[in-house]
């Protein structure tokens, strides 16, 4: 199983990228969102990968984080969701947006992805509703990237291109805040599904909210209504 690829980009397209790894070119299918975030050709990059094996076909699918790869694994476990449809959903919503949509039962957001009809969108939300809290709870850890190793060829120039040092992104910070908020609510005795819904609602209203803000907002929504 090929779980991760690090190398130099030879070619970029809207839905795939060709990565040279010590003289071997790997064609990796990616979402449009992932493709847009990759560096230009000639620079190094790294992607987590999932290998699809069929009798007459081998295909690699790439993801910028372990969190997105985990969502891909869950999505492709839903009947009617193949790898290409999974990439379309992740490309439209991103892993954090998908988590919020599922936690809130918002199948109309999933429906916006190309190739996803209303029945399939509802099935995705229904089948993954109970799994979303667990992924949201560990999402902060899954998005922590390790520095990609430099790719060095025997005939490479003295200063070969290296992958950029990973930086903490807004998405990673949001995933960590949601993870911490869910953990806090679980410690207070709230069920995983209701805590996930409350955190998702709070984060949808204020995407860059820190953990304390998310917890307070979630508690307000979970408080008994008079």
Secondary structure by P-SEA (a helix, b strand, c coil): cccccccccccccccbbbbbcccbbbbbbbcaaaaaacccccccbbbbbbbbbcccbbbbbbbccaaaaaaaaaaaacccccaaaaaaaaaaccaaaaaaaaaacccccccccccccaaaaaaaaaaaccaaaaaaaacccccccccccccccccccccccccccccccaaaaaaaaaaaaaaaaaaacccaaaaaaaaaaaaaacccccaaaaaaaaaaaacccc
